Amino acid sequence: MFRALVAALAVAAALPAGAGPWSHVETAADPSEPAAPKPGSPLDVTRSFYRALHAGDAAKAARLTAGNTKPSLEAFVRIARAHRDLEAAVARRFGRDEAGLVGYGSRVQAEAKALLGAEEEIDGDEARVTSLDGRILATLRRVGKAWKVELDELVVTPGGAARLSKTAAATEAEERRVVAGIRAGKYADAESAVLDFQQRVAKATQAAEAQEEEGTPL
């Protein structure tokens, strides 16, 4: 379950919660020229949250979320940075087109594009932001007078944050190892480098899960 949760976080940044009887919808008429959202609105907060993550600013992203999310978001930023650095190394050695195999740049671009035409839907003290194709980009709740992004409870608990931090450490370590291999000419092509990285991270993550299941402290 945790491995799937991390994969979802890496792809979507904010994991959606349940839906409700959403009564208010605010959307731009033309996604190519989106209307500016109202300051502090759910859409404005969501866009600011994603911008902070894309900039690697976990502290700012955490201020836009409900609960103590900073440890988890710091780990997520570390994971994203490792993928970014791997992608840059692949681009230098094998070319920009091949670097797309890592998927970091395309994910960021996809998120930015999805937010351009996103809609906010408000029901009382709950809200969600969805893309034009119906994907939930974030769920939010009102905390005091401010809208806050909600992340999955399993991620932001102390145990979830600890597991995510372990995954970040493993991802960083394997990124450094594979980048060193790329520079040394170890890999014949980009595909073999990226596959090696993915397999190494998966193995390290599985080992951490096995330790947890055996009762080894995180």
Backbone hydrogen bonds in HBPLUS format (Angstrom, degrees):
<---DONOR---> <-ACCEPTOR-->    atom                        ^
c    i                          cat <-CA-CA->   ^        H-A-AA   ^      H-
h    n   atom  resd res      DA  || num        DHA   H-A  angle D-A-AA Bond
n    s   type  num  typ     dist DA aas  dist angle  dist       angle   num
A0005-LEU N   A0001-MET O   2.98 MM   4  6.22 149.5  2.08 147.2 156.7     1
A0006-VAL N   A0002-PHE O   2.88 MM   4  6.16 158.4  1.93 157.2 161.2     2
A0007-ALA N   A0003-ARG O   3.08 MM   4  6.30 158.1  2.13 144.5 150.7     3
A0008-ALA N   A0004-ALA O   2.98 MM   4  6.20 153.8  2.05 144.2 151.1     4
A0009-LEU N   A0005-LEU O   2.96 MM   4  6.22 156.0  2.02 147.4 154.1     5
A0010-ALA N   A0006-VAL O   2.89 MM   4  6.10 158.3  1.94 151.9 157.5     6
A0011-VAL N   A0007-ALA O   3.13 MM   4  6.30 140.9  2.29 140.1 149.7     7
A0012-ALA N   A0008-ALA O   2.84 MM   4  5.91 170.3  1.85 157.1 160.1     8
A0013-ALA N   A0009-LEU O   2.75 MM   4  4.63 146.6  1.86 127.9 135.3     9
A0014-ALA N   A0012-ALA O   2.70 MM   2  5.48 144.2  1.82 103.3  93.7    10
A0022-TRP N   A0020-GLY O   2.87 MM   2  5.55 129.6  2.13 110.6  95.0    11
A0024-HIS N   A0122-ILE O   3.14 MM  98  5.06 141.6  2.29 141.8 150.4    12
A0122-ILE N   A0024-HIS O   2.89 MM  98  5.06 144.5  2.02 132.2 143.5    13
A0026-GLU N   A0120-GLU O   2.95 MM  94  5.43 155.1  2.02 154.2 161.7    14
A0120-GLU N   A0026-GLU O   3.16 MM  94  5.43 164.5  2.18 149.9 152.9    15
A0033-GLU N   A0030-ASP O   2.88 MM   3  5.44 150.2  1.97 118.1 127.0    16
A0041-SER N   A0038-LYS O   2.96 MM   3  5.38 159.9  2.00 139.6 138.4    17
A0045-VAL N   A0041-SER O   2.85 MM   4  6.08 165.2  1.87 164.5 168.3    18
A0046-THR N   A0042-PRO O   2.91 MM   4  6.04 157.3  1.96 145.1 151.7    19
A0047-ARG N   A0043-LEU O   2.94 MM   4  6.14 165.3  1.96 151.3 154.9    20
A0048-SER N   A0044-ASP O   2.98 MM   4  6.16 157.6  2.03 145.5 152.1    21
A0049-PHE N   A0045-VAL O   2.83 MM   4  6.02 149.2  1.92 145.7 154.7    22
A0050-TYR N   A0046-THR O   3.01 MM   4  6.31 164.6  2.03 156.0 158.1    23
A0051-ARG N   A0047-ARG O   2.95 MM   4  6.13 161.0  1.98 148.3 154.2    24
A0052-ALA N   A0048-SER O   2.96 MM   4  6.11 155.4  2.02 144.5 150.8    25
A0053-LEU N   A0049-PHE O   3.07 MM   4  6.39 157.8  2.13 148.1 153.9    26
A0054-HIS N   A0050-TYR O   2.84 MM   4  6.08 165.2  1.86 157.0 161.1    27
A0055-ALA N   A0051-ARG O   2.94 MM   4  6.10 138.7  2.12 140.6 151.7    28
A0057-ASP N   A0052-ALA O   2.81 MM   5  5.04 157.6  1.86 158.5 153.0    29
A0056-GLY N   A0053-LEU O   2.96 MM   3  4.96 154.0  2.02 102.0 110.4    30
A0061-ALA N   A0057-ASP O   3.11 MM   4  6.36 164.9  2.14 150.7 155.4    31
A0062-ALA N   A0058-ALA O   2.84 MM   4  5.97 153.8  1.91 147.4 154.6    32
A0063-ARG N   A0059-ALA O   3.17 MM   4  6.45 143.8  2.31 140.7 149.3    33
A0063-ARG N   A0060-LYS O   3.16 MM   3  5.22 123.9  2.49  95.7 109.4    34
A0064-LEU N   A0061-ALA O   3.06 MM   3  5.33 147.6  2.17 104.7 114.6    35
A0065-THR N   A0062-ALA O   3.10 MM   3  5.22 165.6  2.12 111.7 113.6    36
A0149-VAL N   A0064-LEU O   2.83 MM  85  6.15 167.5  1.84 148.9 146.8    37
A0066-ALA N   A0149-VAL O   2.86 MM  83  5.95 150.5  1.95 155.5 153.9    38
A0069-THR N   A0067-GLY O   3.14 MM   2  5.77 122.9  2.48 106.6  91.1    39
A0073-LEU N   A0069-THR O   2.91 MM   4  6.09 163.8  1.94 163.4 168.9    40
A0074-GLU N   A0070-LYS O   2.81 MM   4  5.91 153.0  1.88 156.0 162.9    41
A0075-ALA N   A0071-PRO O   3.13 MM   4  6.34 152.9  2.20 140.2 147.0    42
A0076-PHE N   A0072-SER O   2.90 MM   4  6.21 154.5  1.96 145.2 152.8    43
A0077-VAL N   A0073-LEU O   2.92 MM   4  6.09 159.3  1.96 146.8 151.5    44
A0078-ARG N   A0074-GLU O   3.07 MM   4  6.32 150.5  2.16 141.4 149.2    45
A0079-ILE N   A0075-ALA O   2.99 MM   4  6.32 155.3  2.05 150.1 156.6    46
A0080-ALA N   A0076-PHE O   2.87 MM   4  6.17 162.9  1.90 154.5 159.1    47
A0081-ARG N   A0077-VAL O   2.84 MM   4  5.99 158.7  1.88 147.8 153.8    48
A0082-ALA N   A0078-ARG O   3.01 MM   4  6.20 153.3  2.09 145.0 151.6    49
A0083-HIS N   A0079-ILE O   3.14 MM   4  6.47 156.7  2.20 148.6 154.3    50
A0084-ARG N   A0080-ALA O   2.88 MM   4  6.17 153.6  1.95 148.6 156.9    51
A0085-ASP N   A0081-ARG O   2.86 MM   4  6.08 161.2  1.89 151.8 156.1    52
A0086-LEU N   A0082-ALA O   2.95 MM   4  6.14 154.5  2.01 144.3 151.6    53
A0087-GLU N   A0083-HIS O   2.90 MM   4  6.04 160.1  1.94 146.2 152.0    54
A0088-ALA N   A0084-ARG O   2.96 MM   4  6.24 151.2  2.05 145.6 153.3    55
A0089-ALA N   A0085-ASP O   3.02 MM   4  6.27 154.3  2.09 144.2 150.8    56
A0090-VAL N   A0086-LEU O   2.91 MM   4  6.20 158.4  1.96 155.0 160.8    57
A0091-ALA N   A0087-GLU O   2.93 MM   4  6.13 155.4  1.99 145.4 152.3    58
A0092-ARG N   A0088-ALA O   3.02 MM   4  6.27 155.7  2.08 146.8 152.6    59
A0093-ARG N   A0089-ALA O   3.15 MM   4  6.32 152.5  2.23 144.6 151.3    60
A0094-PHE N   A0090-VAL O   2.71 MM   4  5.59 166.7  1.73 156.5 161.3    61
A0095-GLY N   A0091-ALA O   2.90 MM   4  4.31 139.7  2.07 113.1 121.1    62
A0099-ALA N   A0095-GLY O   3.17 MM   4  6.45 140.4  2.33 142.0 153.5    63
A0099-ALA N   A0096-ARG O   3.10 MM   3  4.99 123.1  2.44  91.9 106.9    64
A0100-GLY N   A0097-ASP O   3.21 MM   3  5.62 150.6  2.30 105.1 113.1    65
A0101-LEU N   A0098-GLU O   3.05 MM   3  5.85 169.8  2.06 121.9 125.2    66
A0102-VAL N   A0099-ALA O   3.06 MM   3  5.90 160.1  2.10 123.7 127.8    67
A0107-ARG N   A0103-GLY O   3.08 MM   4  6.05 148.9  2.18 139.2 147.1    68
A0108-VAL N   A0104-TYR O   3.10 MM   4  6.43 163.7  2.12 158.1 161.4    69
A0109-GLN N   A0105-GLY O   3.00 MM   4  6.21 163.3  2.03 150.6 155.5    70
A0110-ALA N   A0106-SER O   2.88 MM   4  5.99 152.3  1.96 142.1 150.0    71
A0111-GLU N   A0107-ARG O   2.94 MM   4  6.19 157.5  1.99 152.1 157.6    72
A0112-ALA N   A0108-VAL O   2.95 MM   4  6.19 164.0  1.98 151.8 156.1    73
A0113-LYS N   A0109-GLN O   2.92 MM   4  6.07 159.3  1.96 147.8 153.5    74
A0114-ALA N   A0110-ALA O   2.90 MM   4  6.06 156.8  1.96 145.1 151.7    75
A0115-LEU N   A0111-GLU O   3.06 MM   4  6.27 148.4  2.16 146.8 154.4    76
A0116-LEU N   A0113-LYS O   3.15 MM   3  5.29 139.6  2.32 100.1 111.3    77
A0118-ALA N   A0115-LEU O   3.36 MM   3  4.83 168.6  2.37  96.9  99.5    78
A0119-GLU N   A0130-THR O   2.81 MM  11  5.34 160.6  1.84 157.2 163.3    79
A0130-THR N   A0119-GLU O   2.92 MM  11  5.34 149.6  2.01 146.8 155.6    80
A0121-GLU N   A0128-ARG O   2.86 MM   7  5.39 158.0  1.90 162.0 168.8    81
A0128-ARG N   A0121-GLU O   2.93 MM   7  5.39 147.0  2.04 145.8 156.3    82
A0123-ASP N   A0126-GLU O   2.82 MM   3  5.30 176.2  1.82 158.7 158.6    83
A0126-GLU N   A0123-ASP O   3.08 MM   3  5.30 159.8  2.13 122.3 128.1    84
A0142-ARG N   A0125-ASP O   2.85 MM  17  4.99 154.2  1.92 141.0 144.1    85
A0127-ALA N   A0140-LEU O   2.96 MM  13  5.03 152.3  2.04 143.6 139.1    86
A0140-LEU N   A0127-ALA O   2.77 MM  13  5.03 169.5  1.78 142.6 142.6    87
A0129-VAL N   A0138-ALA O   2.83 MM   9  5.28 161.1  1.86 155.3 158.4    88
A0137-LEU N   A0129-VAL O   2.72 MM   8  5.53 154.3  1.79 151.0 159.8    89
A0138-ALA N   A0129-VAL O   3.31 MM   9  5.28 148.4  2.42 142.3 142.1    90
A0131-SER N   A0135-ARG O   2.79 MM   4  5.23 156.2  1.84 149.1 156.2    91
A0134-GLY N   A0131-SER O   2.96 MM   3  5.23 159.0  2.00 114.3 117.0    92
A0150-GLU N   A0139-THR O   2.83 MM  11  5.73 167.0  1.85 159.2 155.7    93
A0141-ARG N   A0148-LYS O   2.97 MM   7  5.54 148.8  2.07 149.2 157.2    94
A0148-LYS N   A0141-ARG O   2.95 MM   7  5.54 158.0  2.00 144.7 151.4    95
A0143-VAL N   A0146-ALA O   2.73 MM   3  5.38 165.0  1.75 172.8 172.3    96
A0146-ALA N   A0143-VAL O   3.14 MM   3  5.38 160.6  2.18 128.2 126.2    97
A0155-VAL N   A0152-ASP O   2.94 MM   3  5.47 147.9  2.04 113.5 123.1    98
A0156-VAL N   A0152-ASP O   3.33 MM   4  6.71 153.5  2.40 151.2 158.5    99
A0157-THR N   A0153-GLU O   3.19 MM   4  6.16 127.5  2.48 147.4 155.3   100
A0161-ALA N   A0157-THR O   2.83 MM   4  6.04 164.0  1.85 164.2 168.6   101
A0162-ALA N   A0158-PRO O   2.96 MM   4  6.10 151.3  2.05 141.1 149.0   102
A0163-ARG N   A0159-GLY O   2.99 MM   4  6.25 156.7  2.04 147.9 153.7   103
A0164-LEU N   A0160-GLY O   2.93 MM   4  6.12 158.6  1.98 148.1 154.3   104
A0165-SER N   A0161-ALA O   2.89 MM   4  6.07 147.3  2.00 142.3 151.3   105
A0166-LYS N   A0162-ALA O   3.02 MM   4  6.32 148.4  2.13 142.4 150.5   106
A0167-THR N   A0163-ARG O   2.98 MM   4  6.31 154.6  2.05 147.0 154.0   107
A0168-ALA N   A0164-LEU O   2.90 MM   4  6.17 151.6  1.98 143.7 151.7   108
A0169-ALA N   A0165-SER O   2.96 MM   4  6.23 157.6  2.01 147.3 152.5   109
A0170-ALA N   A0166-LYS O   2.98 MM   4  6.23 160.0  2.02 149.1 154.4   110
A0171-THR N   A0167-THR O   2.84 MM   4  6.01 158.8  1.88 149.9 156.2   111
A0172-GLU N   A0168-ALA O   2.91 MM   4  6.10 162.2  1.94 151.7 156.1   112
A0173-ALA N   A0169-ALA O   3.00 MM   4  6.16 161.4  2.03 146.6 151.9   113
A0174-GLU N   A0170-ALA O   2.96 MM   4  6.14 164.5  1.99 151.9 155.8   114
A0175-GLU N   A0171-THR O   2.88 MM   4  5.98 149.6  1.97 144.4 153.6   115
A0176-ARG N   A0172-GLU O   3.01 MM   4  6.24 161.4  2.05 149.8 153.7   116
A0177-ARG N   A0173-ALA O   3.08 MM   4  6.32 154.7  2.15 142.7 149.9   117
A0178-VAL N   A0174-GLU O   2.89 MM   4  6.05 165.1  1.92 150.4 154.0   118
A0179-VAL N   A0175-GLU O   2.88 MM   4  5.95 162.4  1.91 151.7 157.1   119
A0180-ALA N   A0176-ARG O   3.04 MM   4  6.10 156.2  2.09 141.4 147.7   120
A0181-GLY N   A0177-ARG O   3.07 MM   4  6.35 148.3  2.18 138.5 147.4   121
A0182-ILE N   A0178-VAL O   2.83 MM   4  6.16 148.3  1.93 148.9 158.0   122
A0183-ARG N   A0179-VAL O   2.99 MM   4  6.26 163.2  2.02 152.6 155.8   123
A0184-ALA N   A0180-ALA O   3.01 MM   4  6.19 141.9  2.16 139.5 150.2   124
A0186-LYS N   A0181-GLY O   2.79 MM   5  4.99 163.0  1.82 160.1 155.2   125
A0185-GLY N   A0182-ILE O   3.10 MM   3  5.20 159.1  2.15 104.3 110.6   126
A0193-ALA N   A0189-ASP O   3.40 MM   4  6.71 153.4  2.48 143.6 150.8   127
A0194-VAL N   A0190-ALA O   2.92 MM   4  6.16 169.8  1.93 163.6 165.3   128
A0195-LEU N   A0191-GLU O   2.94 MM   4  5.99 161.7  1.98 147.5 153.2   129
A0196-ASP N   A0192-SER O   3.03 MM   4  6.03 155.6  2.09 137.5 144.0   130
A0197-PHE N   A0193-ALA O   3.05 MM   4  6.30 159.2  2.10 147.8 153.3   131
A0198-GLN N   A0194-VAL O   2.95 MM   4  6.20 164.8  1.97 153.2 156.8   132
A0199-GLN N   A0195-LEU O   2.94 MM   4  6.10 162.9  1.96 152.5 156.9   133
A0200-ARG N   A0196-ASP O   2.94 MM   4  6.06 158.5  1.99 148.6 154.7   134
A0201-VAL N   A0197-PHE O   2.98 MM   4  6.18 165.0  2.00 155.5 159.0   135
A0202-ALA N   A0198-GLN O   2.97 MM   4  6.11 160.7  2.00 146.0 151.9   136
A0203-LYS N   A0199-GLN O   2.94 MM   4  6.10 157.2  1.99 146.2 152.2   137
A0204-ALA N   A0200-ARG O   2.98 MM   4  6.19 161.1  2.01 149.0 154.1   138
A0205-THR N   A0201-VAL O   2.89 MM   4  6.06 157.5  1.94 151.2 157.5   139
A0206-GLN N   A0202-ALA O   2.91 MM   4  6.06 158.0  1.96 147.4 153.5   140
A0207-ALA N   A0203-LYS O   2.99 MM   4  6.19 150.9  2.08 144.4 152.2   141
A0208-ALA N   A0204-ALA O   3.09 MM   4  6.37 152.2  2.17 142.6 149.4   142
A0209-GLU N   A0205-THR O   2.98 MM   4  6.28 154.7  2.05 148.2 155.2   143
A0210-ALA N   A0206-GLN O   2.90 MM   4  6.11 154.3  1.97 146.6 153.6   144
A0211-GLN N   A0207-ALA O   3.03 MM   4  6.30 154.1  2.10 146.1 152.4   145
A0212-GLU N   A0208-ALA O   3.08 MM   4  6.35 153.4  2.15 143.6 150.6   146
A0213-GLU N   A0209-GLU O   2.93 MM   4  6.21 159.5  1.97 152.4 157.5   147
A0214-GLU N   A0210-ALA O   3.03 MM   4  6.22 141.0  2.19 141.5 151.8   148
A0216-THR N   A0211-GLN O   2.81 MM   5  5.14 152.0  1.89 163.8 154.5   149
A0215-GLY N   A0212-GLU O   2.97 MM   3  5.09 154.1  2.04 102.8 110.9   150
